């Protein structure tokens, strides 16, 4: 089975094909080869952990740990986890449609639906919702 060179970035479809081929020929309950894990980790430059784990039928937690090990964050800038607010990176993108739904543990819900360019500070909306001040 031909694989792309190690220096190239495989596509999600290519890695899905490689996992499918391995699953057809593997011994029962054998471990995923490091080569396949490495390909899955490389996909994190273009796709979310959730999307990769779902597409490749991998454990989200195992994939996340491998990605974190491959891109260590220096101790001095590691974010402090907060139970009250989960930061999200809402970077500007090309015009598109976006739906953001949030549900607070107190039962409050917020749904935002945008089309085209959004001229709002989505981060401020999210922070206000999670802080309970909105």
Buried (B, 14 or more C-beta within 10 A) or exposed (E): EEEEEEEEEBEBEBBBEBBEEBEEEEEEEEEBEEEBBBBBBBBBEEBEBEEBBEBBEBEEEEBBEBBEEEEEEEEEEEEEEEEEEEEEEBEEEEEEEBEBEBEEEEEEEBEBEBEEEBEEEBEEBBBEBBEEEE
